[in-house]
Structures are given as structure tokens and as C-alpha cells.
């Protein structure tokens, strides 16, 4: 067997998320990139899945992502305010245009440093990491991410150092 190193994954802190969104608001002229970023952060959608949303995919408080990587459609509930904003945006613009390069420019402008190849994927990983840190369980996260194996989901369960330190409370006391 050939051993392959696992790709380094990263996630954004709450402060970094706020900074990135503010940077997008201030510097991006793309009318879609801010909302697409928020959709990815709220739903773990891949960037392309979010860009492919159409009004018919926005129903009853949920977004339905079609043509996903696994080939299976999945519906994800979103907060009512975000749902209304997406609905209004798609009513006005009819669709999202290609916005990946606008996101990458905003990310560069923000000064947030990520491992190579982690630009938009960091949004998906950010949701997963915060979900896990806030007490979500790995099996629910597997379903949300749409993974077929728990092993794949485990790659997303990296935690902040502060959160890992709290694990010490749960160690058995052998003294």
C-alpha cells in the first residue's frame, strides 16, 4: 500500500466569519457572493450546489440541493430570515451567477490564510466544526453532510484547541 498524507483541513472562527462577510460586503461588486457564502455556512452546501439553487428549490423553509456530488438530492432547513432573503434574491435575479472568483478575491482581501485548496471548502468545514463543537453528534453530521461513510465525516470533526481542552473533564479519574 502507498501511504498518502491526509489533506490539511481548516475552519473559520466566528470572528473570521464576521470579518469575511464584512469584507465581501465592502469590497465585492458581485450581487450574489455574500448570500452564497451565508448559504454555504448555514447548510454545508458545496459552492456549486448553492450556485445551482433556483426558486423551485426554495420551498417550505428548506433549500433542496440537486445534482450533488453523491448524485442524491438533499433538503436542508434554514432560518426563516435567511429563507426570505434567498427567496427575494432569486425572485429578483432568477438565478445565481458564477461567483467563485469573487469569493476568492474577497477571501484574499480579508487576509485570512488557509491551507492550499481550502478556499470555498472552508465554509463546509466551518459548519461541520462548529456543529460538532456545539454538541452535535457525528451521525447527524454525517447525514447533514450527505456522506455515505462515517470515516469521511470524521475528517470534518477537527476541533478547536479550547474545545479539546474541555475533554479533560470527561477523562476517568484513576487516582
Backbone bond lengths (Angstrom), bond angles and torsions (degrees), N, CA, C in turn:
res aa  C-N    CA-C-N  psi(-1)  N-CA   C-N-CA  omega(-1)  CA-C   N-CA-C  phi
1 X - - - 1.453 - - 1.523 110.71 -
2 X 1.293 115.43 145.50 1.456 121.13 175.82 1.520 107.22 -99.15
3 X 1.325 116.35 130.43 1.456 120.79 179.20 1.523 108.84 -87.30
4 X 1.327 116.19 126.30 1.457 121.26 176.34 1.520 108.39 -111.84
5 X 1.315 116.50 134.51 1.452 120.08 177.79 1.519 109.72 -70.34
6 X 1.309 115.45 139.73 1.452 120.36 177.32 1.524 108.79 -73.64
7 X 1.339 115.58 138.54 1.465 119.46 178.54 1.509 110.29 -64.63
8 X 1.318 115.39 140.09 1.460 120.69 176.64 1.524 108.40 -70.26
9 X 1.312 115.80 131.03 1.457 120.79 177.44 1.521 109.12 -111.73
10 X 1.286 116.01 148.92 1.451 120.94 -178.28 1.514 109.33 -132.43
11 X 1.309 116.07 162.96 1.458 121.95 176.30 1.520 108.34 -144.02
12 X 1.328 115.96 160.75 1.465 121.84 -177.35 1.525 110.75 -99.38
13 X 1.323 115.25 142.37 1.459 120.73 172.39 1.535 108.30 -76.90
14 X 1.310 116.91 168.02 1.474 121.34 176.88 1.530 109.84 -57.81
15 X 1.333 116.86 -42.54 1.469 120.46 179.71 1.529 110.89 -63.15
16 X 1.333 117.33 -40.86 1.460 120.51 178.41 1.523 111.64 -66.38
17 X 1.330 117.09 -38.09 1.468 120.48 177.27 1.525 109.46 -60.77
18 X 1.327 116.13 -48.09 1.481 120.29 -179.78 1.529 110.56 -60.52
19 X 1.325 116.02 -43.89 1.464 120.77 -179.57 1.536 110.80 -63.08
20 X 1.319 116.84 -44.33 1.467 121.03 179.48 1.526 110.86 -62.35
21 X 1.326 117.39 -47.02 1.471 120.49 179.79 1.521 111.52 -62.56
22 X 1.336 116.61 -39.04 1.466 120.24 178.05 1.530 110.25 -65.85
23 X 1.322 116.55 -41.20 1.466 120.51 177.83 1.522 110.68 -61.19
24 X 1.325 116.61 -43.35 1.469 120.43 178.37 1.516 110.14 -61.20
25 X 1.339 116.85 -46.25 1.478 120.71 179.59 1.518 111.75 -58.60
26 X 1.324 116.34 -42.63 1.461 120.52 -174.09 1.522 114.07 -79.02
27 X 1.330 117.80 -33.07 1.458 119.03 -169.32 1.519 115.63 -116.16
28 X 1.323 118.45 -19.76 1.460 118.78 -176.55 1.523 110.66 -86.93
29 X 1.310 115.34 134.38 1.461 120.46 175.94 1.528 111.32 -96.89
30 X 1.320 116.35 -2.44 1.457 121.74 178.55 1.536 108.30 -76.46
31 X 1.325 118.98 123.82 1.458 120.96 -176.01 1.534 114.59 -73.41
32 X 1.333 117.37 -6.25 1.460 121.09 -174.07 1.526 114.36 -108.30
33 X 1.323 118.21 -26.13 1.461 121.25 -167.12 1.534 113.47 -62.40
34 X 1.321 118.61 -37.90 1.473 120.82 -179.89 1.518 110.26 -63.95
35 X 1.314 116.85 -48.20 1.457 120.75 -178.98 1.528 111.19 -67.79
36 X 1.313 118.17 -40.36 1.465 120.87 177.27 1.532 111.24 -60.85
37 X 1.317 116.56 -40.67 1.465 120.73 177.82 1.521 110.18 -61.13
38 X 1.317 116.56 -44.79 1.472 120.43 179.80 1.526 111.62 -66.79
39 X 1.328 117.52 -36.07 1.469 120.58 176.98 1.527 109.66 -62.45
40 X 1.329 116.53 -46.71 1.471 119.79 -179.86 1.523 111.50 -63.05
41 X 1.320 117.35 -40.28 1.464 120.76 178.87 1.528 111.98 -66.94
42 X 1.325 117.43 -31.68 1.466 121.47 -175.61 1.522 113.92 -89.15
43 X 1.328 117.13 -17.46 1.470 118.84 -170.77 1.527 114.57 -129.92
44 X 1.292 119.42 -3.85 1.466 126.68 -171.64 1.521 112.88 59.49
45 X 1.307 117.21 20.61 1.469 119.50 176.69 1.518 109.03 -66.74
46 X 1.305 115.31 145.42 1.455 120.06 169.58 1.528 106.75 -72.02
47 X 1.325 116.79 155.29 1.463 120.91 -175.66 1.531 111.25 -54.64
48 X 1.315 117.60 -47.05 1.464 121.75 -179.23 1.518 112.40 -63.18
49 X 1.330 117.02 -35.34 1.471 120.53 177.19 1.523 110.00 -64.49
50 X 1.325 116.37 -42.13 1.462 120.12 178.84 1.524 111.06 -66.70
51 X 1.323 117.06 -42.43 1.471 120.30 178.95 1.524 112.27 -62.68
52 X 1.325 117.10 -27.97 1.467 120.98 -178.78 1.526 113.80 -83.21
53 X 1.324 117.72 -2.73 1.468 119.34 179.21 1.523 110.70 -60.95
54 X 1.308 114.95 138.23 1.458 121.87 173.41 1.524 107.32 -127.42
55 X 1.313 116.28 165.58 1.461 120.42 -175.93 1.524 112.20 -54.98
56 X 1.314 118.42 -34.89 1.463 120.39 -179.73 1.531 112.25 -67.99
57 X 1.352 117.42 -15.03 1.466 122.12 178.23 1.527 111.94 -90.93
58 X 1.326 116.66 -0.94 1.462 122.25 -177.15 1.523 107.38 -113.80
59 X 1.327 115.80 93.02 1.463 120.82 -173.80 1.526 111.20 -141.35
60 X 1.319 116.03 141.61 1.464 123.87 171.43 1.525 113.61 50.40
61 X 1.322 117.35 42.98 1.458 121.65 176.98 1.512 114.58 77.21
62 X 1.330 117.08 9.34 1.468 120.96 -178.13 1.514 111.02 -128.85
63 X 1.329 113.58 153.73 1.459 120.97 171.86 1.517 106.86 -108.53
64 X 1.319 116.83 133.49 1.465 120.59 177.39 1.514 108.34 -109.80
65 X 1.323 114.40 120.13 1.454 120.97 -179.98 1.525 107.95 -97.11
66 X 1.319 115.37 126.47 1.464 122.00 -179.89 1.524 108.41 -115.71
67 X 1.313 116.31 166.27 1.469 121.18 -178.46 1.531 110.78 53.65
68 X 1.321 115.78 46.10 1.457 120.91 -179.97 1.522 110.17 -78.59
69 X 1.306 116.16 171.77 1.466 121.66 -179.28 1.530 111.19 -58.66
70 X 1.342 116.14 -37.82 1.468 119.85 -179.29 1.529 112.06 -80.93
71 X 1.326 116.80 -11.00 1.460 120.75 -177.20 1.518 113.06 86.48
72 X 1.334 116.76 -3.28 1.463 121.31 -179.53 1.519 109.79 -103.15
73 X 1.321 116.15 136.44 1.463 120.03 174.85 1.519 108.32 -74.56
74 X 1.343 115.88 149.56 1.456 119.14 174.47 1.517 109.15 -143.20
75 X 1.332 114.94 142.80 1.462 121.63 178.97 1.516 108.80 -108.98
76 X 1.332 115.22 136.78 1.457 121.37 -177.39 1.523 108.63 -130.17
77 X 1.333 117.66 126.29 1.463 119.39 175.95 1.524 110.61 -70.16
78 X 1.328 116.58 148.43 1.460 121.30 176.50 1.524 108.92 -131.21
79 X 1.310 115.56 160.23 1.466 121.61 178.36 1.527 109.32 -58.19
80 X 1.329 117.46 143.26 1.472 120.73 -177.47 1.526 114.27 -53.85
81 X 1.342 118.16 -39.63 1.477 120.30 -178.89 1.528 110.69 -65.23
82 X 1.329 115.84 -43.01 1.461 119.96 179.00 1.527 110.44 -66.59
83 X 1.315 116.49 -40.75 1.463 121.03 177.97 1.522 110.48 -56.60
84 X 1.347 117.62 -48.36 1.473 122.11 179.62 1.524 111.26 -61.75
85 X 1.328 116.24 -41.15 1.460 119.91 -179.30 1.537 111.27 -64.82
86 X 1.322 116.71 -42.02 1.471 120.89 178.22 1.522 109.65 -63.91
87 X 1.327 116.82 -45.08 1.461 121.99 179.94 1.536 110.46 -57.68
88 X 1.340 116.49 -50.21 1.468 120.72 -179.49 1.533 111.42 -62.31
89 X 1.333 115.69 -41.01 1.469 120.39 -179.14 1.528 110.71 -62.13
90 X 1.321 116.26 -44.88 1.470 119.77 -179.12 1.526 111.96 -73.12
91 X 1.314 117.34 -29.97 1.471 119.12 173.88 1.529 110.00 -63.12
92 X 1.324 115.51 -40.99 1.459 120.98 -177.98 1.534 112.07 -75.00
93 X 1.335 117.23 -48.11 1.466 121.46 -172.59 1.533 114.10 -98.20
94 X 1.325 117.15 -12.87 1.469 125.16 -178.59 1.525 114.04 71.40
95 X 1.317 117.91 -33.13 1.465 120.98 179.12 1.511 108.92 -159.48
96 X 1.320 115.52 167.35 1.457 121.39 172.87 1.516 107.23 -91.90
97 X 1.318 116.47 136.83 1.463 119.57 175.54 1.526 108.74 -92.00
98 X 1.324 115.73 169.86 1.461 121.04 178.89 1.524 108.67 -58.37
99 X 1.328 116.43 121.72 1.464 121.16 -173.93 1.515 113.66 -130.78
100 X 1.313 117.26 6.70 1.453 120.89 -176.12 1.526 112.67 -60.31
101 X 1.317 117.30 -43.93 1.468 119.35 -179.04 1.529 110.85 -66.28
102 X 1.323 117.60 -33.74 1.473 120.70 176.68 1.526 110.15 -65.67
103 X 1.330 116.39 -38.69 1.457 119.77 176.93 1.531 110.40 -64.22
104 X 1.315 116.87 -46.26 1.470 120.44 -179.25 1.527 111.65 -61.87
105 X 1.335 117.11 -39.57 1.475 119.71 177.40 1.521 110.59 -63.42
106 X 1.328 117.17 -42.64 1.468 120.76 179.29 1.530 110.68 -65.50
107 X 1.323 116.53 -40.26 1.462 120.22 178.02 1.532 110.19 -61.75
108 X 1.323 117.17 -44.04 1.466 120.70 177.14 1.527 110.57 -61.08
109 X 1.325 116.14 -45.26 1.465 121.74 -179.20 1.529 110.98 -62.46
110 X 1.329 117.35 -32.08 1.469 121.25 -178.11 1.525 112.23 -69.28
111 X 1.328 116.96 -22.95 1.457 120.27 -178.71 1.519 113.85 82.60
112 X 1.323 117.67 2.89 1.464 121.27 177.94 1.521 108.04 -73.03
113 X 1.321 116.01 124.58 1.465 121.59 -178.20 1.523 109.30 -97.89
114 X 1.328 115.74 128.44 1.461 122.25 -179.88 1.519 110.07 -126.72
115 X 1.331 116.96 158.29 1.469 119.06 174.03 1.528 109.99 -61.38
116 X 1.310 116.65 153.85 1.463 122.26 179.42 1.525 110.27 -53.55
117 X 1.324 116.10 134.19 1.459 121.73 176.18 1.518 114.89 82.03
118 X 1.330 117.80 10.58 1.459 120.33 -175.51 1.529 114.02 -105.78
119 X 1.306 119.49 9.97 1.464 121.42 -173.17 1.527 113.37 -47.92
120 X 1.308 120.05 -80.42 1.470 120.03 -177.03 1.524 112.16 -79.70
121 X 1.318 116.85 -23.65 1.466 119.06 179.57 1.521 111.33 -63.85
122 X 1.325 117.07 -24.27 1.456 120.21 179.66 1.535 111.00 -61.38
123 X 1.324 118.00 -26.84 1.464 120.59 179.25 1.523 110.44 -67.48
124 X 1.300 116.65 -43.52 1.465 122.24 177.84 1.532 110.52 -64.19
125 X 1.323 115.02 -44.41 1.456 119.70 -179.38 1.530 111.09 -68.46
126 X 1.319 116.67 -32.59 1.470 120.76 178.17 1.527 110.40 -63.53
127 X 1.334 116.66 -46.39 1.469 119.21 177.38 1.521 110.00 -57.26
128 X 1.326 115.73 -50.07 1.462 120.65 -175.59 1.525 111.57 -61.17
129 X 1.316 117.16 -43.69 1.463 120.67 -179.24 1.521 111.63 -65.19
130 X 1.343 117.00 -44.65 1.471 119.73 179.64 1.526 110.80 -68.21
131 X 1.315 117.37 -36.91 1.469 121.37 176.54 1.525 109.48 -57.70
132 X 1.316 115.67 -48.09 1.461 121.32 -178.27 1.530 110.93 -67.39
133 X 1.332 117.59 -44.44 1.470 121.54 179.96 1.521 112.36 -63.98
134 X 1.334 116.48 -28.78 1.469 120.45 -179.53 1.521 112.61 -88.15
135 X 1.319 117.02 11.08 1.457 120.46 173.06 1.514 115.37 102.34
136 X 1.322 118.68 2.87 1.457 120.73 177.33 1.520 110.27 -66.66
137 X 1.308 116.02 151.73 1.458 119.51 -178.87 1.526 111.17 -96.77
138 X 1.313 114.98 157.97 1.457 122.06 -173.00 1.534 112.13 -66.52
139 X 1.340 118.06 -33.83 1.467 119.86 -179.80 1.528 111.43 -70.14
140 X 1.327 117.06 -40.18 1.470 119.66 175.75 1.521 110.34 -64.31
141 X 1.329 115.68 -42.01 1.463 119.68 179.37 1.526 110.57 -61.93
142 X 1.322 117.39 -38.41 1.467 120.88 177.38 1.522 110.61 -57.81
143 X 1.333 117.10 -43.78 1.470 120.60 179.79 1.519 111.37 -67.59
144 X 1.328 116.44 -42.04 1.468 120.80 -179.63 1.533 110.21 -61.85
145 X 1.328 116.08 -43.36 1.462 120.63 -179.02 1.529 112.45 -74.43
146 X 1.330 116.89 -19.44 1.453 120.78 -179.61 1.520 112.92 78.63
147 X 1.326 116.64 25.73 1.462 120.24 179.93 1.518 110.93 -82.45
148 X 1.320 115.97 144.30 1.454 120.51 178.53 1.525 111.70 -85.20
149 X 1.339 117.24 -20.76 1.468 119.97 179.97 1.527 110.81 -126.73
150 X 1.312 115.10 147.83 1.463 120.83 176.71 1.529 110.48 -67.98
151 X 1.322 116.82 -28.84 1.466 120.87 179.75 1.532 110.59 -60.56
152 X 1.316 117.05 -40.88 1.465 120.08 178.24 1.519 110.37 -65.13
153 X 1.312 117.24 -42.21 1.466 121.28 -179.78 1.520 110.96 -63.91
154 X 1.309 117.53 -35.01 1.463 121.07 -179.67 1.529 111.69 -60.07
155 X 1.313 117.88 -26.37 1.470 119.76 177.01 1.523 110.89 -64.45
156 X 1.318 117.00 -22.93 1.461 121.82 -177.78 1.519 112.92 -92.12
157 X 1.311 118.04 -0.52 1.459 119.90 -172.54 1.523 113.49 -94.04
158 X 1.331 118.30 19.21 1.464 120.37 175.71 1.516 108.75 -62.37
159 X 1.304 116.39 142.36 1.457 120.32 -175.08 1.520 111.40 -123.69
160 X 1.317 115.09 160.92 1.461 119.58 176.68 1.520 109.28 -69.36
161 X 1.316 116.52 156.08 1.463 121.24 178.69 1.530 111.34 -59.01
162 X 1.335 117.30 -40.62 1.470 120.42 179.36 1.518 110.67 -60.05
163 X 1.316 116.39 -43.00 1.457 120.24 -178.68 1.525 110.74 -67.01
164 X 1.321 116.56 -40.09 1.458 119.62 179.19 1.523 111.22 -64.20
165 X 1.326 117.21 -33.57 1.465 120.37 179.10 1.523 111.41 -63.69
166 X 1.308 118.21 -30.51 1.461 119.66 179.38 1.518 111.49 -68.93
167 X 1.328 117.06 -18.30 1.468 120.20 178.10 1.519 111.42 -62.94
168 X 1.321 117.39 -24.17 1.457 121.29 179.74 1.532 110.74 -58.29
169 X 1.320 117.07 -32.83 1.475 120.70 179.19 1.522 112.18 -60.86
170 X 1.332 116.54 -26.54 1.454 120.23 -175.21 1.523 113.59 -95.90
171 X 1.340 116.89 -2.83 1.466 119.21 177.43 1.520 108.66 -66.81
172 X 1.317 118.02 139.81 1.465 120.08 175.79 1.529 110.15 -64.97
173 X 1.322 116.28 143.30 1.450 122.01 177.67 1.514 107.91 -93.82
174 X 1.341 116.71 109.47 1.447 121.06 -176.74 1.525 112.04 -93.87
175 X 1.318 118.68 3.71 1.471 120.89 -179.70 1.493 112.64 -82.37
